[in-house]
Amino acid sequence: MSERAAPFHCPYCGDEDLRPHEAGHGAWECASCNRAFQLKFLGLLTRGLARNDGEGDGI
């Protein structure tokens, strides 16, 4: 997947007038509050995954 995931709103003011920022990949600027921010994917969380170790109700 090589497409850029765009944020839907500014994390500071909530406005939707966002544009890619010149700082690079994942950087965005808000035209409403004049702030720039960067988004970064950290990884997948392990909590919430169910283990199938043979115990419990089977289907």
mmCIF file as Biopython writes it, N, C-alpha, C and O atoms, coordinates in Angstrom:
data_model
#
loop_
_atom_site.group_PDB
_atom_site.id
_atom_site.type_symbol
_atom_site.label_atom_id
_atom_site.label_alt_id
_atom_site.label_comp_id
_atom_site.label_asym_id
_atom_site.label_entity_id
_atom_site.label_seq_id
_atom_site.pdbx_PDB_ins_code
_atom_site.Cartn_x
_atom_site.Cartn_y
_atom_site.Cartn_z
_atom_site.occupancy
_atom_site.B_iso_or_equiv
_atom_site.auth_seq_id
_atom_site.auth_asym_id
_atom_site.pdbx_PDB_model_num
ATOM 1   N N  . MET A ? 1  ? 0.851   -1.172  0.000  1.0 0.0 1  A 1 
ATOM 2   C CA . MET A ? 1  ? 0.000   0.000   0.000  1.0 0.0 1  A 1 
ATOM 3   C C  . MET A ? 1  ? 0.892   1.228   0.000  1.0 0.0 1  A 1 
ATOM 4   O O  . MET A ? 1  ? 1.598   1.492   0.974  1.0 0.0 1  A 1 
ATOM 5   N N  . SER A ? 2  ? 0.861   1.961   -1.068 1.0 0.0 2  A 1 
ATOM 6   C CA . SER A ? 2  ? 1.732   3.117   -1.189 1.0 0.0 2  A 1 
ATOM 7   C C  . SER A ? 2  ? 0.984   4.438   -1.119 1.0 0.0 2  A 1 
ATOM 8   O O  . SER A ? 2  ? 1.599   5.500   -1.211 1.0 0.0 2  A 1 
ATOM 9   N N  . GLU A ? 3  ? -0.331  4.390   -0.957 1.0 0.0 3  A 1 
ATOM 10  C CA . GLU A ? 3  ? -1.110  5.621   -0.897 1.0 0.0 3  A 1 
ATOM 11  C C  . GLU A ? 3  ? -0.945  6.303   0.449  1.0 0.0 3  A 1 
ATOM 12  O O  . GLU A ? 3  ? -0.766  5.645   1.475  1.0 0.0 3  A 1 
ATOM 13  N N  . ARG A ? 4  ? -1.008  7.621   0.437  1.0 0.0 4  A 1 
ATOM 14  C CA . ARG A ? 4  ? -0.905  8.401   1.663  1.0 0.0 4  A 1 
ATOM 15  C C  . ARG A ? 4  ? -2.251  8.414   2.373  1.0 0.0 4  A 1 
ATOM 16  O O  . ARG A ? 4  ? -3.275  8.703   1.753  1.0 0.0 4  A 1 
ATOM 17  N N  . ALA A ? 5  ? -2.261  8.110   3.636  1.0 0.0 5  A 1 
ATOM 18  C CA . ALA A ? 5  ? -3.482  8.186   4.423  1.0 0.0 5  A 1 
ATOM 19  C C  . ALA A ? 5  ? -3.641  9.616   4.936  1.0 0.0 5  A 1 
ATOM 20  O O  . ALA A ? 5  ? -2.792  10.119  5.672  1.0 0.0 5  A 1 
ATOM 21  N N  . ALA A ? 6  ? -4.706  10.245  4.551  1.0 0.0 6  A 1 
ATOM 22  C CA . ALA A ? 6  ? -4.935  11.643  4.907  1.0 0.0 6  A 1 
ATOM 23  C C  . ALA A ? 6  ? -5.756  11.753  6.186  1.0 0.0 6  A 1 
ATOM 24  O O  . ALA A ? 6  ? -6.728  11.018  6.362  1.0 0.0 6  A 1 
ATOM 25  N N  . PRO A ? 7  ? -5.377  12.660  7.079  1.0 0.0 7  A 1 
ATOM 26  C CA . PRO A ? 7  ? -6.206  12.896  8.267  1.0 0.0 7  A 1 
ATOM 27  C C  . PRO A ? 7  ? -7.486  13.613  7.852  1.0 0.0 7  A 1 
ATOM 28  O O  . PRO A ? 7  ? -7.508  14.340  6.859  1.0 0.0 7  A 1 
ATOM 29  N N  . PHE A ? 8  ? -8.540  13.403  8.616  1.0 0.0 8  A 1 
ATOM 30  C CA . PHE A ? 8  ? -9.821  14.027  8.304  1.0 0.0 8  A 1 
ATOM 31  C C  . PHE A ? 8  ? -9.982  15.407  8.921  1.0 0.0 8  A 1 
ATOM 32  O O  . PHE A ? 8  ? -10.738 16.234  8.412  1.0 0.0 8  A 1 
ATOM 33  N N  . HIS A ? 9  ? -9.267  15.659  10.025 1.0 0.0 9  A 1 
ATOM 34  C CA . HIS A ? 9  ? -9.384  16.954  10.684 1.0 0.0 9  A 1 
ATOM 35  C C  . HIS A ? 9  ? -8.092  17.270  11.447 1.0 0.0 9  A 1 
ATOM 36  O O  . HIS A ? 9  ? -7.295  16.380  11.743 1.0 0.0 9  A 1 
ATOM 37  N N  . CYS A ? 10 ? -7.910  18.537  11.751 1.0 0.0 10 A 1 
ATOM 38  C CA . CYS A ? 10 ? -6.740  19.003  12.492 1.0 0.0 10 A 1 
ATOM 39  C C  . CYS A ? 10 ? -6.847  18.543  13.950 1.0 0.0 10 A 1 
ATOM 40  O O  . CYS A ? 10 ? -7.899  18.713  14.566 1.0 0.0 10 A 1 
ATOM 41  N N  . PRO A ? 11 ? -5.780  17.964  14.512 1.0 0.0 11 A 1 
ATOM 42  C CA . PRO A ? 11 ? -5.839  17.525  15.913 1.0 0.0 11 A 1 
ATOM 43  C C  . PRO A ? 11 ? -5.861  18.686  16.908 1.0 0.0 11 A 1 
ATOM 44  O O  . PRO A ? 11 ? -6.131  18.473  18.090 1.0 0.0 11 A 1 
ATOM 45  N N  . TYR A ? 12 ? -5.582  19.904  16.451 1.0 0.0 12 A 1 
ATOM 46  C CA . TYR A ? 12 ? -5.546  21.063  17.347 1.0 0.0 12 A 1 
ATOM 47  C C  . TYR A ? 12 ? -6.846  21.852  17.348 1.0 0.0 12 A 1 
ATOM 48  O O  . TYR A ? 12 ? -7.361  22.201  18.410 1.0 0.0 12 A 1 
ATOM 49  N N  . CYS A ? 13 ? -7.384  22.139  16.152 1.0 0.0 13 A 1 
ATOM 50  C CA . CYS A ? 13 ? -8.593  22.977  16.100 1.0 0.0 13 A 1 
ATOM 51  C C  . CYS A ? 13 ? -9.812  22.233  15.571 1.0 0.0 13 A 1 
ATOM 52  O O  . CYS A ? 13 ? -10.933 22.721  15.716 1.0 0.0 13 A 1 
ATOM 53  N N  . GLY A ? 14 ? -9.624  21.071  14.963 1.0 0.0 14 A 1 
ATOM 54  C CA . GLY A ? 14 ? -10.738 20.294  14.456 1.0 0.0 14 A 1 
ATOM 55  C C  . GLY A ? 14 ? -11.188 20.670  13.053 1.0 0.0 14 A 1 
ATOM 56  O O  . GLY A ? 14 ? -12.109 20.046  12.525 1.0 0.0 14 A 1 
ATOM 57  N N  . ASP A ? 15 ? -10.576 21.659  12.439 1.0 0.0 15 A 1 
ATOM 58  C CA . ASP A ? 15 ? -10.976 22.079  11.105 1.0 0.0 15 A 1 
ATOM 59  C C  . ASP A ? 15 ? -10.542 21.048  10.067 1.0 0.0 15 A 1 
ATOM 60  O O  . ASP A ? 15 ? -9.640  20.249  10.318 1.0 0.0 15 A 1 
ATOM 61  N N  . GLU A ? 16 ? -11.183 21.067  8.908  1.0 0.0 16 A 1 
ATOM 62  C CA . GLU A ? 16 ? -10.902 20.082  7.863  1.0 0.0 16 A 1 
ATOM 63  C C  . GLU A ? 16 ? -10.100 20.648  6.696  1.0 0.0 16 A 1 
ATOM 64  O O  . GLU A ? 16 ? -9.916  19.957  5.694  1.0 0.0 16 A 1 
ATOM 65  N N  . ASP A ? 17 ? -9.618  21.883  6.795  1.0 0.0 17 A 1 
ATOM 66  C CA . ASP A ? 17 ? -8.865  22.512  5.714  1.0 0.0 17 A 1 
ATOM 67  C C  . ASP A ? 17 ? -7.380  22.154  5.847  1.0 0.0 17 A 1 
ATOM 68  O O  . ASP A ? 17 ? -6.575  22.980  6.276  1.0 0.0 17 A 1 
ATOM 69  N N  . LEU A ? 18 ? -7.025  20.928  5.477  1.0 0.0 18 A 1 
ATOM 70  C CA . LEU A ? 18 ? -5.663  20.422  5.610  1.0 0.0 18 A 1 
ATOM 71  C C  . LEU A ? 18 ? -5.012  20.241  4.250  1.0 0.0 18 A 1 
ATOM 72  O O  . LEU A ? 18 ? -5.670  19.919  3.261  1.0 0.0 18 A 1 
ATOM 73  N N  . ARG A ? 19 ? -3.700  20.456  4.227  1.0 0.0 19 A 1 
ATOM 74  C CA . ARG A ? 19 ? -2.902  20.274  3.013  1.0 0.0 19 A 1 
ATOM 75  C C  . ARG A ? 19 ? -1.595  19.591  3.386  1.0 0.0 19 A 1 
ATOM 76  O O  . ARG A ? 19 ? -1.101  19.765  4.500  1.0 0.0 19 A 1 
ATOM 77  N N  . PRO A ? 20 ? -1.023  18.806  2.453  1.0 0.0 20 A 1 
ATOM 78  C CA . PRO A ? 20 ? 0.298   18.223  2.738  1.0 0.0 20 A 1 
ATOM 79  C C  . PRO A ? 20 ? 1.323   19.330  2.985  1.0 0.0 20 A 1 
ATOM 80  O O  . PRO A ? 20 ? 1.302   20.365  2.320  1.0 0.0 20 A 1 
ATOM 81  N N  . HIS A ? 21 ? 2.209   19.102  3.938  1.0 0.0 21 A 1 
ATOM 82  C CA . HIS A ? 21 ? 3.238   20.083  4.301  1.0 0.0 21 A 1 
ATOM 83  C C  . HIS A ? 21 ? 4.544   19.719  3.615  1.0 0.0 21 A 1 
ATOM 84  O O  . HIS A ? 21 ? 4.789   18.548  3.326  1.0 0.0 21 A 1 
ATOM 85  N N  . GLU A ? 22 ? 5.370   20.697  3.357  1.0 0.0 22 A 1 
ATOM 86  C CA . GLU A ? 22 ? 6.625   20.489  2.638  1.0 0.0 22 A 1 
ATOM 87  C C  . GLU A ? 22 ? 7.683   19.741  3.445  1.0 0.0 22 A 1 
ATOM 88  O O  . GLU A ? 22 ? 8.719   19.371  2.892  1.0 0.0 22 A 1 
ATOM 89  N N  . ALA A ? 23 ? 7.453   19.509  4.731  1.0 0.0 23 A 1 
ATOM 90  C CA . ALA A ? 23 ? 8.450   18.852  5.580  1.0 0.0 23 A 1 
ATOM 91  C C  . ALA A ? 23 ? 8.671   17.389  5.210  1.0 0.0 23 A 1 
ATOM 92  O O  . ALA A ? 23 ? 9.700   16.814  5.566  1.0 0.0 23 A 1 
ATOM 93  N N  . GLY A ? 24 ? 7.724   16.779  4.503  1.0 0.0 24 A 1 
ATOM 94  C CA . GLY A ? 24 ? 7.932   15.403  4.074  1.0 0.0 24 A 1 
ATOM 95  C C  . GLY A ? 24 ? 6.745   14.510  4.318  1.0 0.0 24 A 1 
ATOM 96  O O  . GLY A ? 24 ? 5.628   14.973  4.547  1.0 0.0 24 A 1 
ATOM 97  N N  . HIS A ? 25 ? 7.009   13.208  4.265  1.0 0.0 25 A 1 
ATOM 98  C CA . HIS A ? 25 ? 5.958   12.196  4.384  1.0 0.0 25 A 1 
ATOM 99  C C  . HIS A ? 25 ? 5.266   12.260  5.745  1.0 0.0 25 A 1 
ATOM 100 O O  . HIS A ? 25 ? 5.926   12.258  6.784  1.0 0.0 25 A 1 
ATOM 101 N N  . GLY A ? 26 ? 3.958   12.316  5.734  1.0 0.0 26 A 1 
ATOM 102 C CA . GLY A ? 26 ? 3.177   12.341  6.964  1.0 0.0 26 A 1 
ATOM 103 C C  . GLY A ? 26 ? 3.010   13.714  7.577  1.0 0.0 26 A 1 
ATOM 104 O O  . GLY A ? 26 ? 2.390   13.844  8.633  1.0 0.0 26 A 1 
ATOM 105 N N  . ALA A ? 27 ? 3.548   14.739  6.943  1.0 0.0 27 A 1 
ATOM 106 C CA . ALA A ? 27 ? 3.447   16.102  7.479  1.0 0.0 27 A 1 
ATOM 107 C C  . ALA A ? 27 ? 2.269   16.826  6.827  1.0 0.0 27 A 1 
ATOM 108 O O  . ALA A ? 27 ? 2.082   16.764  5.612  1.0 0.0 27 A 1 
ATOM 109 N N  . TRP A ? 28 ? 1.481   17.510  7.652  1.0 0.0 28 A 1 
ATOM 110 C CA . TRP A ? 28 ? 0.284   18.208  7.199  1.0 0.0 28 A 1 
ATOM 111 C C  . TRP A ? 28 ? 0.252   19.598  7.804  1.0 0.0 28 A 1 
ATOM 112 O O  . TRP A ? 28 ? 0.834   19.840  8.861  1.0 0.0 28 A 1 
ATOM 113 N N  . GLU A ? 29 ? -0.432  20.511  7.127  1.0 0.0 29 A 1 
ATOM 114 C CA . GLU A ? 29 ? -0.623  21.860  7.665  1.0 0.0 29 A 1 
ATOM 115 C C  . GLU A ? 29 ? -2.097  22.212  7.642  1.0 0.0 29 A 1 
ATOM 116 O O  . GLU A ? 29 ? -2.830  21.841  6.725  1.0 0.0 29 A 1 
ATOM 117 N N  . CYS A ? 30 ? -2.512  22.931  8.661  1.0 0.0 30 A 1 
ATOM 118 C CA . CYS A ? 30 ? -3.893  23.371  8.793  1.0 0.0 30 A 1 
ATOM 119 C C  . CYS A ? 30 ? -3.974  24.848  8.415  1.0 0.0 30 A 1 
ATOM 120 O O  . CYS A ? 30 ? -3.296  25.687  9.008  1.0 0.0 30 A 1 
ATOM 121 N N  . ALA A ? 31 ? -4.801  25.156  7.434  1.0 0.0 31 A 1 
ATOM 122 C CA . ALA A ? 31 ? -4.954  26.542  6.992  1.0 0.0 31 A 1 
ATOM 123 C C  . ALA A ? 31 ? -5.771  27.360  7.985  1.0 0.0 31 A 1 
ATOM 124 O O  . ALA A ? 31 ? -5.697  28.589  7.981  1.0 0.0 31 A 1 
ATOM 125 N N  . SER A ? 32 ? -6.546  26.696  8.833  1.0 0.0 32 A 1 
ATOM 126 C CA . SER A ? 32 ? -7.399  27.399  9.781  1.0 0.0 32 A 1 
ATOM 127 C C  . SER A ? 32 ? -6.616  27.935  10.983 1.0 0.0 32 A 1 
ATOM 128 O O  . SER A ? 32 ? -6.730  29.112  11.322 1.0 0.0 32 A 1 
ATOM 129 N N  . CYS A ? 33 ? -5.825  27.077  11.622 1.0 0.0 33 A 1 
ATOM 130 C CA . CYS A ? 33 ? -5.099  27.515  12.822 1.0 0.0 33 A 1 
ATOM 131 C C  . CYS A ? 33 ? -3.613  27.759  12.560 1.0 0.0 33 A 1 
ATOM 132 O O  . CYS A ? 33 ? -2.867  28.119  13.471 1.0 0.0 33 A 1 
ATOM 133 N N  . ASN A ? 34 ? -3.186  27.560  11.305 1.0 0.0 34 A 1 
ATOM 134 C CA . ASN A ? 34 ? -1.813  27.840  10.886 1.0 0.0 34 A 1 
ATOM 135 C C  . ASN A ? 34 ? -0.777  26.989  11.633 1.0 0.0 34 A 1 
ATOM 136 O O  . ASN A ? 34 ? 0.314   27.465  11.948 1.0 0.0 34 A 1 
ATOM 137 N N  . ARG A ? 35 ? -1.128  25.731  11.910 1.0 0.0 35 A 1 
ATOM 138 C CA . ARG A ? 35 ? -0.210  24.806  12.567 1.0 0.0 35 A 1 
ATOM 139 C C  . ARG A ? 35 ? 0.195   23.706  11.590 1.0 0.0 35 A 1 
ATOM 140 O O  . ARG A ? 35 ? -0.553  23.358  10.676 1.0 0.0 35 A 1 
ATOM 141 N N  . ALA A ? 36 ? 1.378   23.178  11.801 1.0 0.0 36 A 1 
ATOM 142 C CA . ALA A ? 36 ? 1.847   22.020  11.040 1.0 0.0 36 A 1 
ATOM 143 C C  . ALA A ? 36 ? 2.049   20.873  12.014 1.0 0.0 36 A 1 
ATOM 144 O O  . ALA A ? 36 ? 2.491   21.076  13.146 1.0 0.0 36 A 1 
ATOM 145 N N  . PHE A ? 37 ? 1.725   19.672  11.570 1.0 0.0 37 A 1 
ATOM 146 C CA . PHE A ? 37 ? 1.874   18.492  12.422 1.0 0.0 37 A 1 
ATOM 147 C C  . PHE A ? 37 ? 2.265   17.313  11.545 1.0 0.0 37 A 1 
ATOM 148 O O  . PHE A ? 37 ? 2.142   17.357  10.321 1.0 0.0 37 A 1 
ATOM 149 N N  . GLN A ? 38 ? 2.743   16.254  12.203 1.0 0.0 38 A 1 
ATOM 150 C CA . GLN A ? 38 ? 3.179   15.076  11.479 1.0 0.0 38 A 1 
ATOM 151 C C  . GLN A ? 38 ? 2.516   13.835  12.058 1.0 0.0 38 A 1 
ATOM 152 O O  . GLN A ? 38 ? 2.424   13.680  13.275 1.0 0.0 38 A 1 
ATOM 153 N N  . LEU A ? 39 ? 2.060   12.958  11.182 1.0 0.0 39 A 1 
ATOM 154 C CA . LEU A ? 39 ? 1.444   11.698  11.579 1.0 0.0 39 A 1 
ATOM 155 C C  . LEU A ? 39 ? 2.432   10.573  11.324 1.0 0.0 39 A 1 
ATOM 156 O O  . LEU A ? 39 ? 3.163   10.588  10.333 1.0 0.0 39 A 1 
ATOM 157 N N  . LYS A ? 40 ? 2.448   9.597   12.225 1.0 0.0 40 A 1 
ATOM 158 C CA . LYS A ? 40 ? 3.381   8.492   12.086 1.0 0.0 40 A 1 
ATOM 159 C C  . LYS A ? 40 ? 2.714   7.208   12.568 1.0 0.0 40 A 1 
ATOM 160 O O  . LYS A ? 40 ? 2.119   7.180   13.645 1.0 0.0 40 A 1 
ATOM 161 N N  . PHE A ? 41 ? 2.812   6.161   11.783 1.0 0.0 41 A 1 
ATOM 162 C CA . PHE A ? 41 ? 2.293   4.855   12.160 1.0 0.0 41 A 1 
ATOM 163 C C  . PHE A ? 41 ? 3.319   4.178   13.060 1.0 0.0 41 A 1 
ATOM 164 O O  . PHE A ? 41 ? 4.471   4.005   12.662 1.0 0.0 41 A 1 
ATOM 165 N N  . LEU A ? 42 ? 2.915   3.796   14.261 1.0 0.0 42 A 1 
ATOM 166 C CA . LEU A ? 42 ? 3.841   3.200   15.217 1.0 0.0 42 A 1 
ATOM 167 C C  . LEU A ? 42 ? 3.871   1.681   15.146 1.0 0.0 42 A 1 
ATOM 168 O O  . LEU A ? 42 ? 4.917   1.078   15.388 1.0 0.0 42 A 1 
ATOM 169 N N  . GLY A ? 43 ? 2.758   1.055   14.822 1.0 0.0 43 A 1 
ATOM 170 C CA . GLY A ? 43 ? 2.705   -0.393  14.741 1.0 0.0 43 A 1 
ATOM 171 C C  . GLY A ? 43 ? 1.375   -0.920  15.229 1.0 0.0 43 A 1 
ATOM 172 O O  . GLY A ? 43 ? 0.492   -0.155  15.617 1.0 0.0 43 A 1 
ATOM 173 N N  . LEU A ? 44 ? 1.240   -2.231  15.207 1.0 0.0 44 A 1 
ATOM 174 C CA . LEU A ? 44 ? 0.000   -2.859  15.655 1.0 0.0 44 A 1 
ATOM 175 C C  . LEU A ? 44 ? 0.070   -3.164  17.143 1.0 0.0 44 A 1 
ATOM 176 O O  . LEU A ? 44 ? 1.125   -3.533  17.658 1.0 0.0 44 A 1 
ATOM 177 N N  . LEU A ? 45 ? -1.041  -3.010  17.823 1.0 0.0 45 A 1 
ATOM 178 C CA . LEU A ? 45 ? -1.122  -3.317  19.243 1.0 0.0 45 A 1 
ATOM 179 C C  . LEU A ? 45 ? -1.513  -4.775  19.430 1.0 0.0 45 A 1 
ATOM 180 O O  . LEU A ? 45 ? -2.282  -5.327  18.642 1.0 0.0 45 A 1 
ATOM 181 N N  . THR A ? 46 ? -0.984  -5.388  20.469 1.0 0.0 46 A 1 
ATOM 182 C CA . THR A ? 46 ? -1.307  -6.786  20.714 1.0 0.0 46 A 1 
ATOM 183 C C  . THR A ? 46 ? -2.544  -6.948  21.575 1.0 0.0 46 A 1 
ATOM 184 O O  . THR A ? 46 ? -3.168  -8.008  21.547 1.0 0.0 46 A 1 
ATOM 185 N N  . ARG A ? 47 ? -2.917  -5.937  22.337 1.0 0.0 47 A 1 
ATOM 186 C CA . ARG A ? 47 ? -4.109  -6.075  23.169 1.0 0.0 47 A 1 
ATOM 187 C C  . ARG A ? 47 ? -5.344  -6.162  22.286 1.0 0.0 47 A 1 
ATOM 188 O O  . ARG A ? 47 ? -5.410  -5.557  21.215 1.0 0.0 47 A 1 
ATOM 189 N N  . GLY A ? 48 ? -6.300  -6.912  22.749 1.0 0.0 48 A 1 
ATOM 190 C CA . GLY A ? 48 ? -7.524  -7.076  21.992 1.0 0.0 48 A 1 
ATOM 191 C C  . GLY A ? 48 ? -7.527  -8.306  21.105 1.0 0.0 48 A 1 
ATOM 192 O O  . GLY A ? 48 ? -8.579  -8.702  20.604 1.0 0.0 48 A 1 
ATOM 193 N N  . LEU A ? 49 ? -6.372  -8.915  20.904 1.0 0.0 49 A 1 
ATOM 194 C CA . LEU A ? 49 ? -6.332  -10.142 20.132 1.0 0.0 49 A 1 
ATOM 195 C C  . LEU A ? 49 ? -6.632  -11.315 21.040 1.0 0.0 49 A 1 
ATOM 196 O O  . LEU A ? 49 ? -6.086  -11.405 22.139 1.0 0.0 49 A 1 
ATOM 197 N N  . ALA A ? 50 ? -7.477  -12.201 20.603 1.0 0.0 50 A 1 
ATOM 198 C CA . ALA A ? 50 ? -7.859  -13.362 21.411 1.0 0.0 50 A 1 
ATOM 199 C C  . ALA A ? 50 ? -6.937  -14.532 21.090 1.0 0.0 50 A 1 
ATOM 200 O O  . ALA A ? 50 ? -6.664  -14.824 19.926 1.0 0.0 50 A 1 
ATOM 201 N N  . ARG A ? 51 ? -6.466  -15.190 22.128 1.0 0.0 51 A 1 
ATOM 202 C CA . ARG A ? 51 ? -5.639  -16.378 21.951 1.0 0.0 51 A 1 
ATOM 203 C C  . ARG A ? 51 ? -6.536  -17.597 21.831 1.0 0.0 51 A 1 
ATOM 204 O O  . ARG A ? 51 ? -7.562  -17.691 22.504 1.0 0.0 51 A 1 
ATOM 205 N N  . ASN A ? 52 ? -6.155  -18.505 20.993 1.0 0.0 52 A 1 
ATOM 206 C CA . ASN A ? 52 ? -6.885  -19.759 20.863 1.0 0.0 52 A 1 
ATOM 207 C C  . ASN A ? 52 ? -5.997  -20.860 21.434 1.0 0.0 52 A 1 
ATOM 208 O O  . ASN A ? 52 ? -5.291  -21.544 20.694 1.0 0.0 52 A 1 
ATOM 209 N N  . ASP A ? 53 ? -6.037  -21.027 22.757 1.0 0.0 53 A 1 
ATOM 210 C CA . ASP A ? 53 ? -5.189  -22.019 23.415 1.0 0.0 53 A 1 
ATOM 211 C C  . ASP A ? 53 ? -5.953  -23.275 23.798 1.0 0.0 53 A 1 
ATOM 212 O O  . ASP A ? 53 ? -5.464  -24.064 24.607 1.0 0.0 53 A 1 
ATOM 213 N N  . GLY A ? 54 ? -7.138  -23.481 23.239 1.0 0.0 54 A 1 
ATOM 214 C CA . GLY A ? 54 ? -7.899  -24.695 23.498 1.0 0.0 54 A 1 
ATOM 215 C C  . GLY A ? 54 ? -8.857  -24.595 24.656 1.0 0.0 54 A 1 
ATOM 216 O O  . GLY A ? 54 ? -9.675  -25.498 24.833 1.0 0.0 54 A 1 
ATOM 217 N N  . GLU A ? 55 ? -8.805  -23.558 25.448 1.0 0.0 55 A 1 
ATOM 218 C CA . GLU A ? 55 ? -9.716  -23.403 26.582 1.0 0.0 55 A 1 
ATOM 219 C C  . GLU A ? 55 ? -10.887 -22.533 26.171 1.0 0.0 55 A 1 
ATOM 220 O O  . GLU A ? 55 ? -10.797 -21.741 25.233 1.0 0.0 55 A 1 
ATOM 221 N N  . GLY A ? 56 ? -11.981 -22.693 26.885 1.0 0.0 56 A 1 
ATOM 222 C CA . GLY A ? 56 ? -13.154 -21.877 26.624 1.0 0.0 56 A 1 
ATOM 223 C C  . GLY A ? 56 ? -14.118 -22.568 25.700 1.0 0.0 56 A 1 
ATOM 224 O O  . GLY A ? 56 ? -13.953 -23.747 25.387 1.0 0.0 56 A 1 
ATOM 225 N N  . ASP A ? 57 ? -15.118 -21.849 25.265 1.0 0.0 57 A 1 
ATOM 226 C CA . ASP A ? 57 ? -16.158 -22.414 24.414 1.0 0.0 57 A 1 
ATOM 227 C C  . ASP A ? 57 ? -15.678 -22.471 22.970 1.0 0.0 57 A 1 
ATOM 228 O O  . ASP A ? 57 ? -15.253 -21.464 22.404 1.0 0.0 57 A 1 
ATOM 229 N N  . GLY A ? 58 ? -15.750 -23.642 22.392 1.0 0.0 58 A 1 
ATOM 230 C CA . GLY A ? 58 ? -15.400 -23.789 20.981 1.0 0.0 58 A 1 
ATOM 231 C C  . GLY A ? 58 ? -16.642 -23.690 20.121 1.0 0.0 58 A 1 
ATOM 232 O O  . GLY A ? 58 ? -17.748 -24.002 20.563 1.0 0.0 58 A 1 
ATOM 233 N N  . ILE A ? 59 ? -16.455 -23.262 18.916 1.0 0.0 59 A 1 
ATOM 234 C CA . ILE A ? 59 ? -17.593 -23.142 18.001 1.0 0.0 59 A 1 
ATOM 235 C C  . ILE A ? 59 ? -17.529 -24.253 16.990 1.0 0.0 59 A 1 
ATOM 236 O O  . ILE A ? 59 ? -18.394 -24.345 16.119 1.0 0.0 59 A 1 
#
